[in-house]
């Protein structure tokens, strides 16, 4: 009955949004408005939210604070981490407020909360009262829900409105959204990027295990070293450093803390079973995240070795991005294998065909292999010494939702199993 009613009411209908906002208020009241007893840092953006949330949490813990975090991949209280089995960036209001109450009971000082555009529009993250709001970037994603990039960016901006003219905005000066978010009132604004701003990067270098740059803030210059791959993670680090600075942690203290930050599960996670080529598992789902991941690998392997990519797109989500993913992969990778992904009720063969339609088969070696394990096996068997293989789409998920139901699936373990058979 409830599912039938949901299908009859549009996702953005005033009725549905009012329902979500009412639930958020009831949930906050039920658990005693716990966010009022915490310093909340909100993180949003198309890509990099979870990694940035992890970085902020790591900096806070390294500085001696007690902290909890709610993200797409996990829920964390100090050093204890639990999987977010819903895979939702913004969990239900009752789950979120109950979690915040747990943080209060554990005497946490901070809560770092990842906020999706859906959760912001629907008010699922209402009554979290952020003091700091940081954004990673905005790129083509979720237009099936938001309708246009302009509306998508506007909806992301709800998080900055939640500051109520107080607190600190941390904005990506390299992102097209910057002019819109500058207009939202706040007590303080910190801008970061790869061009000159409040904090910015120069002299960027990377290899398969790490990346580094010179961090510039005013007249100060210091080394920023991350022991995780992917130069895009340096921008995530700047966002995290800006958020930490807003709560009184110095930039050099944050940079020092990030030297010990480890890659989050399924985020450019390196898989090593002694093979003579590199393997990464990454939760790339947007065209931009594919582009950044593949560019990072190209910088690592150079022109002498190849980049091989497993690409896919899940069902019942923005259809327009599917051929774009195929197009980007064939432009930036040497070998492209398109495969199945989670269906969410849609025919996986149809989704795969739409990804495949964007692949330029003249620009690369391209294959369409429906079975995901077979596709991974093909890539590994054809990888050569010095090549880099990236498996995109599933990241750290522990299950795989197919038409026939949910099955156990950990892409990292599947990769290890296949590598051991070579």
Buried (B, 14 or more C-beta within 10 A) or exposed (E): EEEEEEEEEEEBEEEBBEBBBEBBBBBBEBBEBBBEBBBBBBBBBBBBBBBBBBBBBBBBBBBEBBBBBBBBBBBBBBEEBEEBEEBBBBBBBBBBBBBBBBBBEEEBBBBBBBBBBBBBBBBBBBBBBBBBBBBBBBBBBBBEBBEEBEBBBBBBBBBBEBBEEEBBBBBBBBBEBBEBBBEBEBEEBBBBBBEEBBBBBEEBEBEBEBBBBBBBBEEEEEEBBBBBBBBBBBBBBBBBBBBBBBBEBEBBBBBBBBBEBEBBBBBBBBBEBEBEBBBBBBBBBBBBBBBBBBBBBBBBBEEEBBBBBBBBBBBEBBBEBBBBBBBBBBBBBBBBBBBBBBBBEBEBEEBBBBBBEBBEEEBBBBBBBEEBBBBBBBBBEBBEEBBBBBBBBBBBBBBBBBEEEEEEBBBBEBBBBBBEEE
